[in-house]
Amino acid sequence: MSTATIRERLFEYIRFADDKKVRAIYTMVEDDIIERLDLWEDKDFLKELDRRIGEIETGKVTGSTWEEVKAKSKA
């Protein structure tokens, strides 16, 4: 079964599952969800982001505009 099919089946299941089952599923993935949501509180991540922004602002690295990125993705 493909990942896309599994996702669809899980979405559908969760939509109609009783509260107890939804809570059980959430408990299994809670740490991963919290980790993804707390990314903006991760000091190492923010430091790396600042470093990369600095490189773009000083011209050390050239970035791409959103239009350039979209055009490249369509090519």
C-alpha positions as a Markdown table, in Angstrom:
| # | Residue | x | y | z |
|---|---|---|---|---|
| 1 | Met | 0.0 | 0.0 | 0.0 |
| 2 | Ser | 1.4 | 3.4 | -0.9 |
| 3 | Thr | 2.1 | 6.1 | 1.7 |
| 4 | Ala | -0.5 | 8.3 | 0.0 |
| 5 | Thr | -3.2 | 5.6 | 0.4 |
| 6 | Ile | -2.2 | 5.1 | 4.1 |
| 7 | Arg | -2.4 | 8.8 | 4.7 |
| 8 | Glu | -5.9 | 9.0 | 3.2 |
| 9 | Arg | -7.0 | 6.0 | 5.2 |
| 10 | Leu | -5.6 | 7.5 | 8.4 |
| 11 | Phe | -7.3 | 10.8 | 7.8 |
| 12 | Glu | -10.6 | 9.2 | 7.2 |
| 13 | Tyr | -10.2 | 6.9 | 10.3 |
| 14 | Ile | -9.3 | 9.8 | 12.6 |
| 15 | Arg | -12.3 | 11.9 | 11.4 |
| 16 | Phe | -14.7 | 9.3 | 12.7 |
| 17 | Ala | -12.8 | 7.5 | 15.5 |
| 18 | Asp | -14.1 | 7.8 | 19.0 |
| 19 | Asp | -12.4 | 10.1 | 21.4 |
| 20 | Lys | -10.5 | 7.4 | 23.2 |
| 21 | Lys | -8.9 | 6.1 | 20.0 |
| 22 | Val | -8.0 | 9.7 | 18.8 |
| 23 | Arg | -6.3 | 10.3 | 22.2 |
| 24 | Ala | -4.4 | 7.0 | 22.0 |
| 25 | Ile | -3.1 | 7.8 | 18.5 |
| 26 | Tyr | -2.1 | 11.4 | 19.6 |
| 27 | Thr | -0.2 | 9.9 | 22.5 |
| 28 | Met | 1.8 | 7.8 | 20.2 |
| 29 | Val | 2.9 | 10.8 | 18.0 |
| 30 | Glu | 2.8 | 13.6 | 20.5 |
| 31 | Asp | 6.5 | 14.0 | 20.9 |
| 32 | Asp | 7.1 | 14.2 | 17.2 |
| 33 | Ile | 4.3 | 16.8 | 16.9 |
| 34 | Ile | 5.7 | 18.9 | 19.7 |
| 35 | Glu | 9.2 | 18.7 | 18.2 |
| 36 | Arg | 8.0 | 20.0 | 14.9 |
| 37 | Leu | 6.0 | 22.8 | 16.5 |
| 38 | Asp | 8.8 | 23.9 | 18.8 |
| 39 | Leu | 11.2 | 24.5 | 15.9 |
| 40 | Trp | 11.0 | 28.3 | 16.4 |
| 41 | Glu | 12.2 | 27.8 | 20.0 |
| 42 | Asp | 15.2 | 25.8 | 19.0 |
| 43 | Lys | 18.2 | 28.1 | 19.6 |
| 44 | Asp | 20.5 | 26.1 | 17.2 |
| 45 | Phe | 18.0 | 26.3 | 14.4 |
| 46 | Leu | 17.5 | 30.0 | 14.9 |
| 47 | Lys | 21.3 | 30.6 | 15.0 |
| 48 | Glu | 21.7 | 28.7 | 11.7 |
| 49 | Leu | 18.8 | 30.7 | 10.2 |
| 50 | Asp | 20.5 | 34.0 | 11.3 |
| 51 | Arg | 23.8 | 32.8 | 9.8 |
| 52 | Arg | 22.2 | 32.0 | 6.5 |
| 53 | Ile | 20.3 | 35.3 | 6.4 |
| 54 | Gly | 23.6 | 37.1 | 7.2 |
| 55 | Glu | 25.3 | 35.4 | 4.2 |
| 56 | Ile | 22.6 | 36.5 | 1.9 |
| 57 | Glu | 22.5 | 40.1 | 3.2 |
| 58 | Thr | 26.3 | 40.4 | 2.9 |
| 59 | Gly | 26.3 | 39.0 | -0.6 |
| 60 | Lys | 28.5 | 36.0 | 0.4 |
| 61 | Val | 25.6 | 33.8 | -0.9 |
| 62 | Thr | 23.2 | 34.7 | -3.6 |
| 63 | Gly | 19.6 | 33.7 | -3.1 |
| 64 | Ser | 16.7 | 33.2 | -5.5 |
| 65 | Thr | 13.5 | 35.1 | -5.7 |
| 66 | Trp | 10.2 | 33.3 | -5.2 |
| 67 | Glu | 9.6 | 33.8 | -8.9 |
| 68 | Glu | 12.9 | 32.2 | -9.8 |
| 69 | Val | 12.2 | 29.2 | -7.6 |
| 70 | Lys | 8.8 | 28.7 | -9.1 |
| 71 | Ala | 10.2 | 28.9 | -12.6 |
| 72 | Lys | 13.0 | 26.4 | -11.9 |
| 73 | Ser | 10.4 | 24.0 | -10.4 |
| 74 | Lys | 8.4 | 24.1 | -13.6 |
| 75 | Ala | 11.4 | 23.4 | -15.8 |
